[in-house]
Structures are given as C-alpha cells and as structure tokens.
Amino acid sequence: MAELTIERVLDADLETVFAFISQPQHLLKWWGPEGITLPDYSLDFTTTGPWHSVMKRSDGGSVKVSGQVTHVNAPRSLGFTWAWHNEDGDRGPDSHVTLSLQDAGDGKTAFRLYHTELADDASAAAHTDGWTSSLRKLERLAA
C-alpha cells in the first residue's frame, strides 16, 4: 500500500476554508483536476454519508469515483473513502482521504491532504498529480 501527503497554506481563515472543502456549492468550484467538468455528482461533505462524482475530461472520456464521508469535525478535518469505478460501473477497492486544517495565523489556514491505502506507488503518483491540479483551483478560490 502507498500513501501521499500534500500541504498548502491557503490565504483564507479556517472557517472559510472548511466551507470550501465541505459545502457543495464550493466543492464544485475546485473538485477534480483542471480541465474537467462534473456532469453528475453528489458532493456534500458537511455530514457523513455517500458521495460520488463523474469527472468528464476534455477529450470526452469520463471516470466515476465514489465513497462515504466517514467523519466531519468542523472546522478542523473531514475524511472520506475513495474508490474508482471501472468501465462496467463496478466499484474498486477503497482508499482513504483526510483533509486537515489548522489556523496558520494572519487569516491563513494550513491545509493537509492525506490519501492512504492506495494500491501502489504508481497510483500514489497519479493521485498526487490529480490532487495537485485540484488544489491549484482551491488555492485560487481561497485567494
């Protein structure tokens, strides 16, 4: 199993960043790598329960990912399972994501993303690329 950690300091206060990472209207502005659209989704990380999103690429292809929100500890952290679906719609194995926030002073927030239980190093590298692209959008939203 492999894992990844990505850290950022966002230019917004703790409560604002927590809203950005948990509330549907904000998630839609940064969820998924740059260049994708979300034609189908259920993204609400304000409470535990199921979620999903279909990410459509600019070439017309799409992928589905889904899971369960496992914990919400506003405004400090939230966690969810993550699994890709294959072309037949079958859900693959779960990995786990935790988004952790800490007040960094001066109206800024320290953001950490932990993605664990990934299949291997290649999967961790691919997820790092995807999350890094998504987080560029979150950084712009927080600016």
C-alpha positions in Angstrom: 0.0 0.0 0.0 1.1 3.5 -0.7 0.1 7.0 0.5 0.6 10.6 -0.1 0.5 13.9 1.8 0.1 17.3 0.2 0.4 20.5 2.3 -0.6 24.1 1.4 -1.0 27.4 3.2 -4.3 28.9 2.0 -5.0 32.6 2.0 -8.3 32.4 3.9 -9.3 31.8 7.5 -10.1 28.4 9.0 -13.9 28.6 8.8 -13.8 29.9 5.2 -11.5 27.1 4.1 -13.6 24.5 5.9 -16.7 25.8 4.0 -14.7 25.5 0.7 -13.8 21.8 1.4 -17.2 20.7 2.8 -20.1 22.6 1.2 -21.4 21.5 -2.2 -21.5 25.0 -3.8 -17.8 25.5 -3.0 -16.7 21.9 -3.7 -17.9 22.3 -7.3 -15.5 25.2 -7.9 -12.4 23.1 -7.2 -13.2 19.4 -7.2 -11.3 17.5 -9.8 -8.3 18.3 -11.9 -8.1 21.4 -14.1 -9.9 20.9 -17.4 -12.6 18.5 -16.2 -16.3 19.1 -15.7 -18.7 17.3 -13.4 -21.8 16.3 -15.3 -23.0 14.0 -12.4 -22.2 14.4 -8.7 -23.4 14.3 -5.1 -20.8 16.2 -3.2 -21.7 17.2 0.3 -19.0 16.8 2.9 -20.9 18.6 5.7 -22.3 15.3 7.1 -21.4 11.6 6.9 -22.8 9.5 4.1 -22.4 8.6 0.5 -20.9 10.8 -2.2 -19.9 10.4 -5.9 -18.7 12.4 -8.9 -18.3 11.8 -12.5 -15.3 13.6 -14.0 -15.5 14.3 -17.7 -12.3 15.1 -19.5 -11.9 17.5 -22.4 -11.4 14.5 -24.7 -15.0 13.4 -23.8 -14.0 10.4 -21.7 -15.2 10.2 -18.1 -14.4 8.4 -14.9 -16.5 7.9 -11.8 -15.3 8.0 -8.2 -17.4 7.5 -5.1 -17.2 6.8 -1.4 -18.5 7.5 2.1 -17.9 10.6 4.2 -16.5 9.0 7.3 -16.1 11.9 9.7 -16.7 15.6 9.9 -15.0 17.6 12.6 -15.8 21.2 11.7 -13.7 23.3 11.2 -10.7 21.0 11.7 -11.0 17.9 9.5 -13.1 15.7 7.4 -12.5 12.3 5.9 -13.9 10.1 3.2 -13.3 6.8 1.4 -12.4 7.0 -2.3 -12.8 4.3 -5.0 -12.7 4.5 -8.8 -15.4 2.7 -10.9 -14.4 0.6 -13.9 -15.9 0.9 -17.4 -18.7 -1.6 -16.3 -19.5 0.6 -13.3 -18.1 -1.8 -10.7 -16.5 -0.1 -7.8 -12.9 -0.8 -7.0 -11.1 -1.0 -3.6 -11.3 1.8 -1.1 -8.6 4.2 -0.2 -9.0 6.9 2.4 -8.7 10.7 2.3 -8.4 13.1 5.2 -8.4 16.8 4.8 -7.0 18.5 7.9 -7.0 22.3 8.7 -5.1 24.3 11.2 -5.1 28.1 11.9 -1.8 29.4 10.5 -2.3 33.0 11.8 -2.8 36.2 9.9 -6.1 34.9 8.4 -4.3 31.9 6.7 -5.0 28.2 7.1 -2.6 25.3 7.0 -4.2 22.6 4.8 -3.1 19.0 4.7 -4.4 16.2 2.4 -3.6 12.7 3.4 -4.6 9.9 0.9 -3.8 6.5 2.2 -4.2 2.8 1.3 -3.5 3.4 -2.4 -2.7 0.3 -4.4 1.0 1.2 -5.2 3.5 3.9 -5.9 2.2 4.5 -9.4 -1.3 5.0 -8.1 0.1 7.4 -5.4 1.9 9.4 -8.2 -1.2 9.6 -10.3 -3.3 10.8 -7.4 -0.7 13.3 -6.4 -0.9 14.8 -9.9 -4.7 14.9 -9.8 -4.9 16.4 -6.3 -2.2 18.9 -7.1 -4.2 20.1 -10.0 -7.4 20.3 -8.0 -5.7 22.1 -5.2 -4.4 24.8 -7.6 -8.1 25.6 -8.1 -8.7 25.6 -4.3 -5.8 28.0 -3.8 -7.3 30.4 -6.4 -10.7 30.2 -4.6 -9.1 31.0 -1.3 -7.0 33.9 -2.6 
